[in-house]
């Protein structure tokens, strides 16, 4: 269903766990095939150069990074998405703003709530292939993040 933003962890027997997610806003959403090459608990966070350029008033104070913790934008866990061995700066992580899940609000990442990313983090091994399908209005696809 278009713009029904969800992440699916596929299981044997044509079953899946479904997690509501917030995804990248406007042109910041990047559909494609990625590999999880890094996983971190309570990760530190540094805004990307693009974030600093787009909204310096919001991100400049964190240009040197923010340690992991409850107030950190990456939340309790993060799965790092790579493409051809390169860090894409896209993450699957948690948010303290659960009300934003189900919307296109992030700087490109897929965001769950803390208890959901903790659950998913335990299930997802390194080298897992992830598929981010195009949102409605982009090229063909369903608007779902899929794992």
N, C-alpha and C positions, 0 to 999 in steps of 0.2 A: 504494500500500500504506500503510495507516495507520501513522503514526509512523515511517516510513522517511524521515528528514529529509534532503532533498537539494535542491540548487539546480540547475536545468537552464538552460543557455544554449542556446536553440533555434537550430538551423541550417537552411538550406534542405534540401529533400529529406526532410523528416520525420525529421531527425537532431537530436541534442542532445549537448552535453557535460554530464556529471553530476559534481557536486561534493558530497561529504558535508559537512553543516553541523551546527552546534549551533544551536538556536533558543531562543526565549524560554520560560522556565519558567512553569508555572501560568498565571495570568491576564495575564502580561506579553507573551505572544505576541499580535500583532495582525495578523489576516488582512486582506487588502484589496489594492487596486490603488494603486501608488505610481509616482512618476517620479524617476529619478536626476537631480538638478539640480546636484549638486556631487560632485567626485571629489578626493581628496587623497592624496598620497604622504607616508608617515610622519607622519600627522596628530597634532595635539595632542588631548588628551582632558580633558573635565571631566564629572564625574558629574552626572546629571540631578537635579533637585529630588526626584523620586520615589525615586531610589537613595539619596540622602542621608537621606530620611525613613525608608525601609525598613531601612537598615543603616548608621546613622551611624558605628558602630565600624569599619566597613570603609572607608567612602568619605570621611569628614570630612577626613582629611589631604590629600585631593586636591580639596577644594572650590574651590580657586583654579586648578585645572587641572594637567595633567601634560604636559610637552613630548613631542613625538613621539620614538620610539626603540624599541629592541628590547623594553624592559620595559613599554611603553605598551599598555593593553588593546586599542587599535584595531589594533595591529600595523603591518605594512608599507604597507597601503593601506586606504582606506575609500571606499565608495560611499554617499552620503547620500540617504535616501529622503524625498521630499516628497509632500504631498497637497494639491491645489488651491493650490499655491504656498507652502504652509507647511511648515517643517521639522518632521517627525514625531519627531525624535530617534532614529529607527530607522536602523540602518546595516547594510550588508553589509561585513564587515571580517575581519581575521584574528585568530587567537588563538595564543598560545604553548602552549596546553593542548590539543594535538591529540586527546588521549584523550577530550575532552568532545564532540567532533563526533559526530553521530548521536544526541544526547540533547537534552532540553529543560532547558537549564542557564543560559542568558544572561538579561540584563535586558531582552530583547525583540529584540535584534539577531540576524541570521544570521551565523554565524562559520565561516570556512574556515581552513586553515593558510596561512602566509605565501606559499609558492610557488604555491598555487592562487589566492589573491586577486591576486597580481601578474599571473598569467596572465589571469584574468578582467578585471582592471582595464584591461589593454591592449585587450581586445576590446569592452568596453561603452562606447558613446558616451553623452555627456550626452543627456538627454531620453528615455532608454530607459524604457519602461514595464515595471514589475516586478509580479508577482502573488505574494502570499503566501497560500497556500491554508490553510483551517482545518485544525487538527490533529484527530486522532481525538478524539471526545468533544465537539468544538465543532460548529457547523453543518456541513452536508455539505461534503466535500472530502477530499483525499488526504494532507494533512500535508506537502506539498512546497512549498518556495520555488521560484519559477519565474521565469526571466528571458528 
